[in-house]
Amino acid sequence: MNKSDDDGDGACQQLTAEAPLSHIRKESLDVYNRVHSIAEDVLFITATSRVYPDLPILPNLRCGAWYVDPQIARTEPAYFKSTDGHFNNWGFNLRRPNLHLLSIVTEHNGFIIVDSTRAGKRIPDALSKTVPIWCAVINRAIKTAFSKPPDAHGDSGSGGGGGGGRGWDTALYTPPRRRERTRAFPDRR
């Protein structure tokens, strides 16, 4: 359509109406706004650490360190890569096993992982897929390591002090929107 073909109510007017929205979108991506957003996120994580003072804060390598005040972050690295949990790539990555985090979990009964994602996503893939898979695999390994074989009376035992055995939870827990896609995970690996 040529500009001369436009009667004033057509596409040319629409393009000019979209121009301010495009400008606002671009402006929100400028350096000042990005740094301001990071600063607000750091304040949120700091406030969260006060609500859960017994749980250590671990920034996920690559992006999480931007959002945590170094004074409250643990020095141990957590490295959960988002692609380790992508569709049909469900598995425990032996190059990034994060086994050093187990001592933190046992000492503090958990920890808080901080990561980031692109605009428009609620939860980073590393936190919605990779970390749940890691937890399920670790729980299964603990169950296997501490399960006792049946004794002479046929009692399988509960795992002798390690929490293993029949009652040990080995399920894969993911956010609601991920459940359908990852439901078959335990049967696949």
Secondary structure, DSSP 8 states (H G I E B T S, - for coil): --GGG--SSSHHHHHHHHHHHHHHHHHHTSHHHHHHHHHHHHHHHHHHHHHSTTS-EEEBTTTGGGGS-TTTB-SS-B---GGGGSTT--S--TTS--GGGHHHHHHHT--EEE----TT-SS-HIIIIIHHHHHHHHHHHHHHHH-----TTS-----TTSS-STT--------HHHHHHHTTHHHH-
